Each structure stands twice: as C-alpha cells, then as structure tokens.
Amino acid sequence: MSMPVIPEMNDGLPVRNFIGEKQAFELIEYTSINYIYVYMGSFLQHFMHSHRDIELVYITKGTGTLFLPAMQDIPIKPNDFLLFNSNLVHGFAASTDEPLQFLVLQLNPNLFESVFPQIRYIVFDTVLLSPSYFPGELYANIRNSFFNMALHYYYSSQTNPLYCSGMIHCLFYEFINHMPLHVLSEAEKQKQATSSVRLSRIQDFIEKNYTSKIKLSDLAEQEGLSLSYLSRFFKTFFNMTFQEYVTNQRLKHAIKLLNDPNKKLIDICMESGFSDYKYMYQAFLKAFGCTPQKYQETTHDSSLFLIPGDVARAQIIFDSQTSVALLHTYAKELEISLSTSLTFNTNP
C-alpha cells in the first residue's frame, strides 16, 4: 500500500489525543481560537473514534467508506460534506491506495453557550449535508462560507477569530433551520447533564494525577461508584478503558517533552507518569508503531506529524502553508471566491 506524500510541517501543531485501538475518544486542543480547531489532512484509514466536539468534514479528494455503529456503511467521495453530532462514534477508510483528503472543523458546543445554549440538546438526524436540504443557492453559499472560514483560521489578525466564530454561527443557523433533527426529551437532557458533570470530574481527576500512579479504584472512591459501574460508564463515554485513557494522557505529555532534544528518555518517562521505560516503549509501539527515540527522530528530521495508529494507515495533518495552498486549489475548482489580503499565520 503506497503512503501519502508527506508535506513539510511547521512546529507548534497541536497534539491530537488518540490511542491506537479500534475505537478511541479524541480530545481536541484549541491552540489558535477558543473552541475552534480547523485542519486539513489525509489518511488511508481512521479507526472508530468519538469526541465531544461537533465536527464538519469536507472530502476534498479520494473515495472511501464512512463507518457508523449500527448503521449501514456510507460510501463517500470528493465534495461530500459531513456533519457529526457530539460523541457520535465514526470511522473512515479509503477505498484504494489513494488516501482520502479532507478539510475539518471541530468545535466545542460551548462556542454557542452565550447565544444558543440549547444546541446541546439538538441532534441532527443525518450525517450527509445534502444540497436537497437547502433551497436555491444556499448550499453553495454554505460551502463558500466554510472554505472562507477555514482560510481565515490560517491567517493572523486580531479580528479573524471574530470572523471564524461569526461564520460558524451563521452556518449552524442554516443547519438548524433546514436539516432534519430532533430535540432531546427532558429525561434525556437530565441524563446528559448528569453524565456531562461526571465526565468533567473524571477528566479533571486524570489530568491532575496522570503523572503519578493512579487506579480506577481511586476514581471510583471519589465518585462513590462501584468499580464495575464506573468501568462500564468509562467505556461507554470514552470508547476505551480507564487505563488506555491514562496511557493516552501520558503519551501526549511524553510527545511534548520529546520536542526537547536535550531531555533524556528516562526523564521523559518519569515525568510523563510511566512506571518504567519499558512501559513507555511498549506504549509508543502500540500507539505509533515505533519507539520513543524513532518518533523523536522522525519529528525533528522531517517535521512529520502522525496521529497514533498503525504506520501503514498513517494519518497526516498538513501544515499551514500546505493547507492554504490546497484551499486555494480546491476553491478554484469549485469556483469559490476566497478572501484576499490576509496576513499569514505560521503557527495556527
């Protein structure tokens, strides 16, 4: 299977928090604009995963399959526009050796909190943004707005966060008014609220303690829950076990420390919460398909940013320059008019 072309990457790209299993819970870090993360990339396969963010995905190149639990597989092709609800488990696979390329917006529902908090209780009933849902030229306008929002994300300006946020609000105004959806019942809202508070406490506990030795029993005692119930709760909402999640946090921290070439691997191991180097070594092999040292060499030598997973299914996030160039290329093909006279941001 041929590998995707690896573009030159900038430093400072955010670590995307995954674990190399069949399913994963993805934690999005917002390094440029609060609650908003935009990126372009490619992959041959993206394992089943979920995240609390709402996600928009525009397929720019390649054909493949979208996988959703308990639903028929959906074929995808260039110019398909997809919308994923919060916490919806999904995965992708290219249908040939040519990787899928995509433009992605991931946004935290908190973005709408001050103006439209009820979006938390809205569930879109379809993944595919079909042009048939939108009258006249509205679909074309939505696509144009999406591309321009992405372009502004990559440029430095004091007002670009306002532009991106405003454009996203306009997009979701149209989605809510024209796409099929339903609103959660009061019982479903209460269950969601209770689960959300518990999820936040769990994440805070792990974030504060993952560099030390922690066990599921510690968390169960804090929450006043049995081990079996908490284990099922964790698996349901994170699509991974407690230990996998903790390991994922430690990997994320280790990756950041690996950016310092003067730091010894054993020190990185200890500071990241791994009990010994063998444990960290095995965790890197499982998540990335390479050793910590090889990951460090690859990152510094080629600026390659790989999402953890089987190397043969490498998932690549393009740097800012590559992304902007591709946005202009696809915009020209789609006859989309993009904004000009923007100041480039080399570290989104």
C-alpha positions in Angstrom: 0.0 0.0 0.0 1.5 3.3 -1.0 2.0 6.0 1.5 0.6 9.6 1.2 3.0 12.4 0.3 4.3 13.9 3.4 4.3 17.7 3.3 6.7 20.0 5.2 5.2 20.8 8.6 5.5 23.7 10.9 6.3 23.4 14.6 3.6 24.1 17.1 0.9 21.9 15.6 -1.4 20.7 18.4 -1.2 17.1 19.7 -4.3 15.3 18.8 -5.0 12.9 21.7 -5.8 9.3 20.4 -4.9 5.8 21.3 -4.2 3.1 18.8 -7.2 0.9 19.4 -10.2 0.0 17.3 -12.1 2.8 19.0 -10.8 5.9 20.7 -12.1 9.0 22.4 -10.4 12.1 20.9 -9.6 15.2 22.9 -9.4 18.3 20.9 -6.9 21.1 21.9 -7.7 24.6 20.7 -4.3 26.3 20.1 -5.4 29.2 17.8 -9.1 30.2 18.5 -11.0 29.2 21.6 -13.4 26.3 21.0 -12.5 26.1 17.3 -10.0 23.8 15.5 -9.5 23.7 11.7 -7.2 21.4 9.9 -6.5 19.7 6.5 -5.0 16.3 6.2 -5.1 12.8 4.7 -5.4 9.2 5.8 -5.9 5.8 4.4 -7.8 4.7 7.5 -9.2 6.4 10.6 -10.2 4.0 13.3 -13.6 4.3 15.0 -13.4 7.2 17.4 -15.6 9.9 19.0 -15.2 13.3 20.6 -17.4 15.8 22.5 -16.9 18.3 19.7 -19.3 18.8 16.8 -17.5 18.1 13.6 -17.8 19.2 10.0 -15.8 17.2 7.4 -15.5 18.2 3.7 -14.0 15.5 1.5 -11.6 17.2 -1.0 -10.0 14.1 -2.6 -10.3 10.4 -2.8 -13.1 7.8 -2.3 -13.9 5.6 0.7 -16.3 4.4 3.3 -17.8 6.1 6.4 -18.5 3.7 9.2 -21.2 4.3 11.8 -22.2 1.9 14.6 -25.4 0.0 14.0 -25.9 1.7 10.6 -25.2 0.7 7.0 -21.8 1.8 5.7 -21.9 5.0 3.7 -19.7 5.5 0.6 -18.0 8.9 0.4 -16.5 10.8 -2.5 -15.0 14.2 -3.3 -17.2 17.2 -2.3 -19.2 15.2 0.2 -20.0 17.4 3.2 -20.5 15.6 6.6 -21.8 16.7 9.9 -21.2 14.7 13.1 -23.0 15.2 16.4 -21.1 15.3 19.6 -20.0 11.9 20.9 -21.0 10.1 17.7 -18.7 7.2 17.1 -17.4 7.1 13.5 -14.5 5.9 11.3 -13.2 6.1 7.8 -11.3 4.0 5.3 -10.1 4.9 1.8 -11.3 2.5 -0.9 -8.0 2.5 -2.8 -4.3 3.1 -2.2 -5.0 6.8 -2.7 -5.6 8.4 0.7 -8.7 10.5 1.5 -8.0 14.2 1.8 -10.3 16.4 3.9 -11.0 19.8 5.4 -12.2 19.5 9.0 -13.8 21.9 11.5 -14.1 20.7 15.1 -15.9 23.0 17.5 -16.8 22.8 21.1 -20.6 23.4 21.8 -19.5 25.9 24.4 -18.9 28.3 21.4 -22.7 28.8 21.3 -23.3 28.9 25.1 -24.0 32.6 25.4 -26.4 32.9 22.4 -27.9 29.5 21.8 -27.2 27.1 24.7 -30.0 24.8 23.6 -27.8 23.5 20.8 -26.5 20.9 23.4 -29.9 19.2 23.1 -30.2 19.2 19.3 -29.3 16.0 17.5 -29.0 16.1 13.7 -30.7 13.1 12.2 -28.4 12.8 9.2 -24.6 12.9 8.6 -24.6 13.9 5.0 -25.3 17.6 4.2 -27.3 17.0 1.1 -27.8 20.0 -1.2 -31.5 19.0 -1.4 -32.0 20.3 2.2 -31.1 23.8 1.2 -33.2 25.9 -1.2 -31.7 27.9 -4.2 -28.1 28.8 -3.9 -27.9 28.3 -0.1 -25.8 25.1 -0.2 -23.2 26.8 -2.5 -23.2 29.7 -0.1 -22.7 27.4 2.9 -19.8 25.7 1.2 -18.2 29.1 0.3 -18.6 30.3 3.9 -17.0 27.1 5.2 -13.9 27.5 2.9 -13.5 31.2 3.7 -13.8 30.5 7.5 -11.1 27.9 7.1 -8.9 30.3 5.2 -9.2 33.0 7.9 -8.3 30.4 10.5 -4.8 30.1 9.0 -4.1 33.8 8.9 -3.1 36.2 11.8 -5.4 39.0 12.5 -7.0 40.3 15.7 -10.4 40.1 14.0 -10.1 36.7 12.4 -11.3 34.8 15.5 -14.4 37.0 15.3 -14.8 36.2 11.6 -14.5 32.5 12.1 -16.8 32.4 15.1 -19.4 34.6 13.3 -19.2 32.4 10.2 -19.7 29.2 12.2 -22.8 30.7 13.9 -24.2 31.6 10.5 -23.6 28.0 9.2 -25.3 26.4 12.2 -28.2 28.8 11.8 -28.8 27.3 8.4 -28.2 23.8 9.5 -30.8 24.1 12.3 -33.3 25.7 10.1 -33.0 23.3 7.2 -31.7 19.9 8.2 -33.7 17.1 9.8 -33.1 17.0 13.6 -34.7 16.3 16.9 -34.5 17.8 20.4 -33.7 15.6 23.4 -36.6 14.9 25.8 -36.4 16.2 29.4 -35.4 12.8 30.6 -32.6 12.6 28.0 -31.5 16.1 28.9 -31.2 15.3 32.6 -29.3 12.1 31.9 -27.0 14.0 29.6 -26.4 16.8 32.2 -25.6 14.3 34.9 -23.2 12.4 32.7 -21.6 15.6 31.5 -20.8 16.8 35.0 -19.4 13.4 35.9 -17.3 13.3 32.7 -15.8 16.7 33.6 -14.9 15.5 37.1 -13.3 12.3 35.7 -11.2 14.2 33.2 -10.1 16.8 35.8 -9.1 14.0 38.1 -7.0 12.2 35.5 -5.5 15.5 34.2 -4.3 16.3 37.7 -3.0 12.9 38.6 -1.8 11.0 35.4 1.9 11.8 36.1 1.6 9.7 39.3 0.3 6.2 40.0 -3.5 6.2 39.8 -6.0 3.4 39.6 -9.6 3.1 38.7 -10.4 2.3 42.3 -9.2 5.8 43.2 -11.6 7.4 40.8 -14.5 5.1 41.9 -13.9 6.1 45.5 -14.1 9.8 44.6 -17.3 9.3 42.6 -18.9 7.0 45.1 -19.4 4.3 42.5 -18.6 0.6 42.2 -15.7 -0.4 40.1 -17.9 -2.4 37.7 -20.3 0.5 37.1 -17.5 3.1 36.6 -15.7 0.7 34.3 -18.9 0.4 32.1 -19.5 4.2 32.3 -16.0 4.9 31.2 -16.1 2.5 28.3 -19.5 3.9 27.2 -18.5 7.5 27.1 -14.8 7.3 26.2 -14.8 4.2 24.0 -11.7 2.9 25.8 -10.8 1.6 29.2 -9.6 3.8 32.1 -6.0 2.5 31.7 -6.0 3.2 28.0 -7.1 6.8 28.7 -4.5 7.3 31.3 -1.8 5.9 29.0 -3.1 8.3 26.3 -2.6 11.3 28.5 0.9 10.1 29.4 1.7 9.7 25.7 0.5 13.2 25.0 2.8 14.6 27.7 5.7 12.5 26.6 5.3 13.7 23.0 5.6 17.3 24.1 8.7 16.5 26.1 10.3 14.8 23.2 10.5 18.1 21.4 13.4 19.0 23.7 16.4 17.2 22.2 18.4 17.7 25.4 15.9 15.8 27.6 16.8 12.2 28.4 14.3 9.5 27.5 14.3 8.1 31.1 13.5 11.6 32.4 10.7 11.9 29.9 9.4 8.5 31.0 9.3 9.5 34.7 7.9 13.0 34.2 5.1 11.6 32.0 3.9 9.1 34.6 5.2 5.9 33.1 6.4 3.5 35.8 9.5 2.5 33.8 11.0 2.9 30.3 9.8 -0.5 29.1 6.2 0.6 29.8 6.7 3.8 27.7 8.5 1.9 25.0 5.6 -0.6 24.6 3.0 2.3 24.7 4.8 4.0 21.8 5.0 0.8 19.8 1.3 0.2 20.3 0.1 3.7 19.6 2.6 4.8 16.9 4.2 1.7 15.6 7.7 3.0 16.5 9.9 3.5 19.6 10.1 6.9 21.5 13.5 7.5 20.1 12.3 6.8 16.5 9.3 9.1 17.0 11.6 11.9 18.2 13.9 11.4 15.2 11.1 11.4 12.8 9.5 14.5 14.2 12.7 16.5 14.2 14.1 15.3 10.9 11.0 15.5 8.7 8.5 17.5 10.8 6.1 14.7 10.2 3.0 14.8 12.4 1.5 11.3 12.7 -1.7 10.6 14.6 -1.1 7.4 16.7 -2.1 4.2 14.9 -0.7 1.7 12.5 2.0 3.3 10.4 0.7 1.6 7.3 -2.5 3.6 7.9 -0.7 6.9 8.5 -2.9 9.9 9.2 -1.2 13.2 8.3 -2.1 16.7 9.3 -0.9 19.3 6.7 0.9 22.4 7.8 -0.4 25.9 7.4 1.3 26.6 4.0 0.2 23.4 2.5 -3.4 23.8 3.8 -3.7 27.3 2.4 -2.3 26.3 -1.0 -4.8 23.4 -1.1 -7.7 25.6 -0.1 -7.0 27.9 -3.0 -6.6 25.0 -5.4 -10.0 23.4 -4.4 -11.7 26.8 -4.2 -10.7 27.5 -7.8 -12.0 24.0 -8.9 -15.3 24.7 -7.1 -15.5 28.4 -8.3 -15.4 29.6 -4.7 -14.3 33.2 -4.2 -11.8 33.3 -1.3 -10.8 36.4 0.7 -7.5 38.1 -0.1 -5.1 40.5 1.6 -4.7 38.4 4.7 -1.6 38.2 6.8 -0.3 34.7 7.1 -0.1 33.0 10.5 2.8 30.5 10.6 1.7 28.9 13.8 -2.1 28.2 13.9 
